[in-house]
Amino acid sequence: MWKWLHQLARPERLYHVCGRFIPWLGILGIACLLIGWVWGFGYAPPDYQQGNSYRIMYIHVPAAIWSMGIYSAMAIAAFIGLVWQMKMSDLALAAMAPVGAVFTFIALVTGSAWGKPMWGTWWVWDARLTSELVLLFLYLGAIALYNSFEDRRLAGRAASILVLVGVVNIPIIHYSVEWWNTLHQGSTNMQQSIDPSMRYPLRWAIFGYLFFFITLTLMRLRNLILYQERLRPWVASLVNKERR
């Protein structure tokens, strides 16, 4: 298994493998989002308490879930990069960070928009919202730290350490509604408490966000590989082939 992983971590091989998966994952992401959003916004019934305002959850909930999921994936990449010194792990971390930051920003903005009619205010400094905001700062910090060093190995190591230190915020976000008394609603136990007519489109949207995240990450990873390996013969060969 380790031999296979090290072969996959070769920049040229990883670049081509990513290219094979991108179109299919992109199509899956678009299809899942279309199904989830058309079903959720167009056909799911209004909520008996929130009316139609609850429909923003089809944008907010998947973004919030994967804002934590992406950071967890970054922490795994950081750990692999620090322990086994795999250079592609640092690039994977750098590729995921901007996507995770955007997902976190979407979660915060849509959460505020959802909170306005429910709570009567755009923002409250409760545990869930504050810890999610901290997550956004962690993403931005990792991006800034990675781009502040000319030495890519040193940049990857610094960003990895920050990500591993910040991973403690993930359980805080997840359990904040249980550990503290907040305005934010409690966990829905993987959406089991939601009516099936509302739950199924939400799950389609969640998978859509996942495939969309993977697609964007692989696209960014390919660009980062090309930049890092720009002086290698295989990159020059690839450029010449594309020009023909």
C-alpha atoms as a printed R data frame, in Angstrom:
    type eleno elety resid chain resno       x      y       z
1   ATOM     1    CA   MET     A     1   0.000  0.000   0.000
2   ATOM     2    CA   TRP     A     2   2.784  2.439   0.944
3   ATOM     3    CA   LYS     A     3   4.581  1.649  -2.305
4   ATOM     4    CA   TRP     A     4   1.408  2.493  -4.241
5   ATOM     5    CA   LEU     A     5   0.974  5.735  -2.305
6   ATOM     6    CA   HIS     A     6   4.544  6.823  -2.981
7   ATOM     7    CA   GLN     A     7   4.096  6.047  -6.687
8   ATOM     8    CA   LEU     A     8   0.871  8.056  -6.731
9   ATOM     9    CA   ALA     A     9   2.664 10.927  -4.980
10  ATOM    10    CA   ARG     A    10   5.041 11.323  -7.918
11  ATOM    11    CA   PRO     A    11   4.118 14.767  -9.364
12  ATOM    12    CA   GLU     A    12   3.802 13.641 -12.991
13  ATOM    13    CA   ARG     A    13   1.673 10.613 -12.138
14  ATOM    14    CA   LEU     A    14  -0.539 12.550  -9.716
15  ATOM    15    CA   TYR     A    15  -1.063 15.302 -12.288
16  ATOM    16    CA   HIS     A    16  -2.402 12.843 -14.871
17  ATOM    17    CA   VAL     A    17  -4.505 10.876 -12.356
18  ATOM    18    CA   CYS     A    18  -6.214 14.088 -11.214
19  ATOM    19    CA   GLY     A    19  -6.936 14.987 -14.819
20  ATOM    20    CA   ARG     A    20  -8.783 11.700 -15.370
21  ATOM    21    CA   PHE     A    21 -11.100 12.190 -12.402
22  ATOM    22    CA   ILE     A    22 -11.909 15.900 -12.759
23  ATOM    23    CA   PRO     A    23 -14.524 15.669 -15.575
24  ATOM    24    CA   TRP     A    24 -16.451 12.826 -13.947
25  ATOM    25    CA   LEU     A    25 -16.429 14.355 -10.479
26  ATOM    26    CA   GLY     A    26 -17.482 17.709 -11.928
27  ATOM    27    CA   ILE     A    27 -20.431 16.095 -13.718
28  ATOM    28    CA   LEU     A    28 -21.439 14.258 -10.529
29  ATOM    29    CA   GLY     A    29 -21.235 17.469  -8.525
30  ATOM    30    CA   ILE     A    30 -23.391 19.428 -10.982
31  ATOM    31    CA   ALA     A    31 -25.940 16.604 -11.203
32  ATOM    32    CA   CYS     A    32 -26.243 16.218  -7.422
33  ATOM    33    CA   LEU     A    33 -26.569 19.960  -6.873
34  ATOM    34    CA   LEU     A    34 -29.204 20.288  -9.591
35  ATOM    35    CA   ILE     A    35 -31.244 17.444  -8.130
36  ATOM    36    CA   GLY     A    36 -30.907 18.720  -4.582
37  ATOM    37    CA   TRP     A    37 -31.597 22.363  -5.343
38  ATOM    38    CA   VAL     A    38 -34.440 21.850  -7.827
39  ATOM    39    CA   TRP     A    39 -36.084 19.371  -5.454
40  ATOM    40    CA   GLY     A    40 -35.395 21.430  -2.349
41  ATOM    41    CA   PHE     A    41 -36.254 24.901  -3.664
42  ATOM    42    CA   GLY     A    42 -39.027 23.868  -6.023
43  ATOM    43    CA   TYR     A    43 -40.829 20.837  -4.631
44  ATOM    44    CA   ALA     A    44 -40.093 20.369  -0.918
45  ATOM    45    CA   PRO     A    45 -43.020 21.573   1.238
46  ATOM    46    CA   PRO     A    46 -42.791 24.683   3.442
47  ATOM    47    CA   ASP     A    47 -41.835 24.164   7.061
48  ATOM    48    CA   TYR     A    48 -44.687 24.416   9.552
49  ATOM    49    CA   GLN     A    49 -42.766 26.964  11.652
50  ATOM    50    CA   GLN     A    50 -40.255 28.654   9.325
51  ATOM    51    CA   GLY     A    51 -42.308 28.659   6.136
52  ATOM    52    CA   ASN     A    52 -40.118 28.948   3.044
53  ATOM    53    CA   SER     A    53 -37.190 30.614   4.810
54  ATOM    54    CA   TYR     A    54 -35.836 27.206   5.850
55  ATOM    55    CA   ARG     A    55 -34.913 26.473   2.201
56  ATOM    56    CA   ILE     A    56 -31.643 28.344   2.640
57  ATOM    57    CA   MET     A    57 -30.446 25.212   4.465
58  ATOM    58    CA   TYR     A    58 -29.869 23.583   1.062
59  ATOM    59    CA   ILE     A    59 -27.030 26.069   0.607
60  ATOM    60    CA   HIS     A    60 -26.030 26.597   4.238
61  ATOM    61    CA   VAL     A    61 -25.955 23.090   5.721
62  ATOM    62    CA   PRO     A    62 -23.737 21.428   3.060
63  ATOM    63    CA   ALA     A    63 -21.325 24.376   3.201
64  ATOM    64    CA   ALA     A    64 -21.169 24.184   7.004
65  ATOM    65    CA   ILE     A    65 -20.646 20.406   7.005
66  ATOM    66    CA   TRP     A    66 -17.840 20.486   4.456
67  ATOM    67    CA   SER     A    67 -16.202 23.555   5.976
68  ATOM    68    CA   MET     A    68 -15.332 21.208   8.839
69  ATOM    69    CA   GLY     A    69 -14.765 18.193   6.597
70  ATOM    70    CA   ILE     A    70 -12.269 20.024   4.392
71  ATOM    71    CA   TYR     A    71 -10.308 21.256   7.385
72  ATOM    72    CA   SER     A    72 -10.180 17.700   8.738
73  ATOM    73    CA   ALA     A    73  -8.848 16.524   5.373
74  ATOM    74    CA   MET     A    74  -6.239 19.292   5.513
75  ATOM    75    CA   ALA     A    75  -5.201 18.100   8.980
76  ATOM    76    CA   ILE     A    76  -4.704 14.562   7.636
77  ATOM    77    CA   ALA     A    77  -2.617 15.918   4.752
78  ATOM    78    CA   ALA     A    78  -0.609 18.040   7.204
79  ATOM    79    CA   PHE     A    79   0.076 15.040   9.425
80  ATOM    80    CA   ILE     A    80   1.206 12.912   6.464
81  ATOM    81    CA   GLY     A    81   3.415 15.719   5.203
82  ATOM    82    CA   LEU     A    82   5.103 16.260   8.562
83  ATOM    83    CA   VAL     A    83   5.531 12.595   9.512
84  ATOM    84    CA   TRP     A    84   6.279 10.923   6.164
85  ATOM    85    CA   GLN     A    85   7.699 14.004   4.385
86  ATOM    86    CA   MET     A    86   5.477 13.594   1.308
87  ATOM    87    CA   LYS     A    87   5.748 16.832  -0.685
88  ATOM    88    CA   MET     A    88   2.440 16.292  -2.460
89  ATOM    89    CA   SER     A    89   0.691 16.392   0.925
90  ATOM    90    CA   ASP     A    90   1.764 20.015   1.310
91  ATOM    91    CA   LEU     A    91   0.393 20.806  -2.143
92  ATOM    92    CA   ALA     A    92  -2.862 19.006  -1.324
93  ATOM    93    CA   LEU     A    93  -3.197 21.139   1.812
94  ATOM    94    CA   ALA     A    94  -2.558 24.309  -0.193
95  ATOM    95    CA   ALA     A    95  -5.082 23.203  -2.826
96  ATOM    96    CA   MET     A    96  -7.837 22.542  -0.282
97  ATOM    97    CA   ALA     A    97  -7.429 25.673   1.843
98  ATOM    98    CA   PRO     A    98  -9.040 28.270  -0.487
99  ATOM    99    CA   VAL     A    99 -11.951 25.945  -1.254
100 ATOM   100    CA   GLY     A   100 -12.516 25.389   2.458
101 ATOM   101    CA   ALA     A   101 -12.324 29.130   3.109
102 ATOM   102    CA   VAL     A   102 -15.012 29.791   0.489
103 ATOM   103    CA   PHE     A   103 -17.262 27.068   1.922
104 ATOM   104    CA   THR     A   104 -16.836 28.538   5.412
105 ATOM   105    CA   PHE     A   105 -17.630 32.029   4.127
106 ATOM   106    CA   ILE     A   106 -20.775 30.688   2.407
107 ATOM   107    CA   ALA     A   107 -21.800 28.978   5.653
108 ATOM   108    CA   LEU     A   108 -21.362 32.193   7.642
109 ATOM   109    CA   VAL     A   109 -23.195 34.426   5.143
110 ATOM   110    CA   THR     A   110 -26.116 32.048   4.592
111 ATOM   111    CA   GLY     A   111 -26.273 31.339   8.315
112 ATOM   112    CA   SER     A   112 -26.611 35.063   8.979
113 ATOM   113    CA   ALA     A   113 -29.294 35.362   6.305
114 ATOM   114    CA   TRP     A   114 -31.162 32.433   7.861
115 ATOM   115    CA   GLY     A   115 -30.722 33.828  11.360
116 ATOM   116    CA   LYS     A   116 -32.226 37.231  10.549
117 ATOM   117    CA   PRO     A   117 -35.877 36.068  10.223
118 ATOM   118    CA   MET     A   118 -35.436 33.404  12.924
119 ATOM   119    CA   TRP     A   119 -33.529 35.370  15.589
120 ATOM   120    CA   GLY     A   120 -34.291 38.946  14.543
121 ATOM   121    CA   THR     A   121 -30.599 39.731  14.006
122 ATOM   122    CA   TRP     A   122 -27.911 39.018  11.413
123 ATOM   123    CA   TRP     A   123 -25.255 37.989  13.941
124 ATOM   124    CA   VAL     A   124 -24.919 36.869  17.530
125 ATOM   125    CA   TRP     A   125 -21.684 35.923  19.251
126 ATOM   126    CA   ASP     A   126 -22.867 32.484  20.218
127 ATOM   127    CA   ALA     A   127 -20.575 29.445  20.359
128 ATOM   128    CA   ARG     A   128 -21.431 27.947  16.953
129 ATOM   129    CA   LEU     A   129 -21.151 31.159  14.948
130 ATOM   130    CA   THR     A   130 -18.018 32.335  16.745
131 ATOM   131    CA   SER     A   131 -16.194 29.012  16.359
132 ATOM   132    CA   GLU     A   132 -17.155 28.905  12.664
133 ATOM   133    CA   LEU     A   133 -15.712 32.412  12.265
134 ATOM   134    CA   VAL     A   134 -12.516 31.193  13.951
135 ATOM   135    CA   LEU     A   135 -12.429 28.402  11.363
136 ATOM   136    CA   LEU     A   136 -12.488 30.979   8.569
137 ATOM   137    CA   PHE     A   137  -9.538 32.778  10.194
138 ATOM   138    CA   LEU     A   138  -7.665 29.455  10.419
139 ATOM   139    CA   TYR     A   139  -8.198 28.871   6.701
140 ATOM   140    CA   LEU     A   140  -7.022 32.382   5.859
141 ATOM   141    CA   GLY     A   141  -4.056 32.001   8.198
142 ATOM   142    CA   ALA     A   142  -2.991 28.746   6.531
143 ATOM   143    CA   ILE     A   143  -3.268 30.354   3.080
144 ATOM   144    CA   ALA     A   144  -1.279 33.425   4.159
145 ATOM   145    CA   LEU     A   145   1.367 31.352   5.923
146 ATOM   146    CA   TYR     A   146   1.855 29.040   2.944
147 ATOM   147    CA   ASN     A   147   2.343 31.989   0.612
148 ATOM   148    CA   SER     A   148   4.652 33.940   2.919
149 ATOM   149    CA   PHE     A   149   7.711 31.705   2.380
150 ATOM   150    CA   GLU     A   150   9.706 31.324  -0.810
151 ATOM   151    CA   ASP     A   151  10.941 27.903   0.333
152 ATOM   152    CA   ARG     A   152   7.995 25.615  -0.477
153 ATOM   153    CA   ARG     A   153   9.069 22.924   1.985
154 ATOM   154    CA   LEU     A   154   9.297 25.446   4.819
155 ATOM   155    CA   ALA     A   155   5.964 26.977   3.765
156 ATOM   156    CA   GLY     A   156   4.276 23.586   3.785
157 ATOM   157    CA   ARG     A   157   5.701 22.756   7.204
158 ATOM   158    CA   ALA     A   158   4.583 26.070   8.730
159 ATOM   159    CA   ALA     A   159   1.069 25.790   7.286
160 ATOM   160    CA   SER     A   160   0.831 22.153   8.405
161 ATOM   161    CA   ILE     A   161   1.697 23.043  11.997
162 ATOM   162    CA   LEU     A   162  -0.947 25.782  12.041
163 ATOM   163    CA   VAL     A   163  -3.570 23.417  10.612
164 ATOM   164    CA   LEU     A   164  -2.791 20.713  13.178
165 ATOM   165    CA   VAL     A   165  -2.951 23.209  16.036
166 ATOM   166    CA   GLY     A   166  -6.256 24.591  14.717
167 ATOM   167    CA   VAL     A   167  -7.889 21.174  14.339
168 ATOM   168    CA   VAL     A   168  -8.970 21.427  17.984
169 ATOM   169    CA   ASN     A   169 -11.605 23.899  16.754
170 ATOM   170    CA   ILE     A   170 -13.445 21.197  14.767
171 ATOM   171    CA   PRO     A   171 -14.974 19.341  17.746
172 ATOM   172    CA   ILE     A   172 -15.709 22.720  19.335
173 ATOM   173    CA   ILE     A   173 -17.794 23.694  16.297
174 ATOM   174    CA   HIS     A   174 -19.545 20.326  16.160
175 ATOM   175    CA   TYR     A   175 -20.428 20.074  19.857
176 ATOM   176    CA   SER     A   176 -20.885 23.779  20.572
177 ATOM   177    CA   VAL     A   177 -24.683 23.500  20.499
178 ATOM   178    CA   GLU     A   178 -24.493 20.735  23.131
179 ATOM   179    CA   TRP     A   179 -21.796 22.196  25.355
180 ATOM   180    CA   TRP     A   180 -23.233 25.729  25.532
181 ATOM   181    CA   ASN     A   181 -26.670 27.310  25.524
182 ATOM   182    CA   THR     A   182 -26.831 28.967  22.083
183 ATOM   183    CA   LEU     A   183 -29.410 30.409  19.728
184 ATOM   184    CA   HIS     A   184 -28.257 28.022  17.017
185 ATOM   185    CA   GLN     A   185 -30.441 24.961  16.650
186 ATOM   186    CA   GLY     A   186 -29.130 21.641  17.912
187 ATOM   187    CA   SER     A   187 -27.849 18.713  15.873
188 ATOM   188    CA   THR     A   188 -30.407 16.956  13.693
189 ATOM   189    CA   ASN     A   189 -28.647 13.564  14.012
190 ATOM   190    CA   MET     A   190 -27.638 13.325  10.367
191 ATOM   191    CA   GLN     A   191 -30.935 14.910   9.353
192 ATOM   192    CA   GLN     A   192 -33.022 11.988  10.721
193 ATOM   193    CA   SER     A   193 -35.366 14.418  12.483
194 ATOM   194    CA   ILE     A   194 -36.160 16.193   9.202
195 ATOM   195    CA   ASP     A   195 -39.141 15.068   7.151
196 ATOM   196    CA   PRO     A   196 -37.999 12.814   4.254
197 ATOM   197    CA   SER     A   197 -39.429 15.208   1.659
198 ATOM   198    CA   MET     A   198 -36.971 17.830   2.968
199 ATOM   199    CA   ARG     A   199 -34.163 15.446   3.976
200 ATOM   200    CA   TYR     A   200 -33.517 13.744   0.643
201 ATOM   201    CA   PRO     A   201 -32.840 16.908  -1.379
202 ATOM   202    CA   LEU     A   202 -30.558 18.086   1.437
203 ATOM   203    CA   ARG     A   203 -28.502 14.906   1.133
204 ATOM   204    CA   TRP     A   204 -28.257 15.346  -2.624
205 ATOM   205    CA   ALA     A   205 -26.945 18.858  -2.007
206 ATOM   206    CA   ILE     A   206 -24.439 17.574   0.567
207 ATOM   207    CA   PHE     A   207 -23.024 15.081  -1.937
208 ATOM   208    CA   GLY     A   208 -23.028 17.780  -4.604
209 ATOM   209    CA   TYR     A   209 -20.879 20.028  -2.434
210 ATOM   210    CA   LEU     A   210 -18.532 17.105  -1.745
211 ATOM   211    CA   PHE     A   211 -17.989 16.334  -5.429
212 ATOM   212    CA   PHE     A   212 -17.667 20.041  -6.173
213 ATOM   213    CA   PHE     A   213 -15.001 20.381  -3.461
214 ATOM   214    CA   ILE     A   214 -13.008 17.413  -4.778
215 ATOM   215    CA   THR     A   215 -13.218 18.725  -8.338
216 ATOM   216    CA   LEU     A   216 -11.969 22.196  -7.394
217 ATOM   217    CA   THR     A   217  -9.213 20.733  -5.205
218 ATOM   218    CA   LEU     A   218  -7.931 18.474  -7.981
219 ATOM   219    CA   MET     A   219  -7.959 21.382 -10.429
220 ATOM   220    CA   ARG     A   220  -5.983 23.540  -8.007
221 ATOM   221    CA   LEU     A   221  -3.640 20.657  -7.213
222 ATOM   222    CA   ARG     A   222  -2.807 20.222 -10.894
223 ATOM   223    CA   ASN     A   223  -2.000 23.936 -11.183
224 ATOM   224    CA   LEU     A   224   0.209 23.820  -8.090
225 ATOM   225    CA   ILE     A   225   2.032 20.749  -9.407
226 ATOM   226    CA   LEU     A   226   2.697 22.489 -12.720
227 ATOM   227    CA   TYR     A   227   4.036 25.565 -10.942
228 ATOM   228    CA   GLN     A   228   6.262 23.591  -8.584
229 ATOM   229    CA   GLU     A   229   7.552 21.323 -11.363
230 ATOM   230    CA   ARG     A   230   7.742 24.040 -14.039
231 ATOM   231    CA   LEU     A   231  11.465 23.444 -14.634
232 ATOM   232    CA   ARG     A   232  11.081 19.676 -15.050
233 ATOM   233    CA   PRO     A   233  11.348 18.126 -18.532
234 ATOM   234    CA   TRP     A   234   7.936 16.466 -18.312
235 ATOM   235    CA   VAL     A   235   6.241 19.857 -17.831
236 ATOM   236    CA   ALA     A   236   8.048 21.306 -20.828
237 ATOM   237    CA   SER     A   237   7.012 18.253 -22.858
238 ATOM   238    CA   LEU     A   238   3.422 18.701 -21.718
239 ATOM   239    CA   VAL     A   239   3.404 22.395 -22.690
240 ATOM   240    CA   ASN     A   240   4.834 21.642 -26.111
241 ATOM   241    CA   LYS     A   241   2.231 18.925 -26.619
242 ATOM   242    CA   GLU     A   242  -0.606 21.307 -25.722
243 ATOM   243    CA   ARG     A   243   0.688 23.902 -28.195
244 ATOM   244    CA   ARG     A   244   0.519 21.489 -31.087
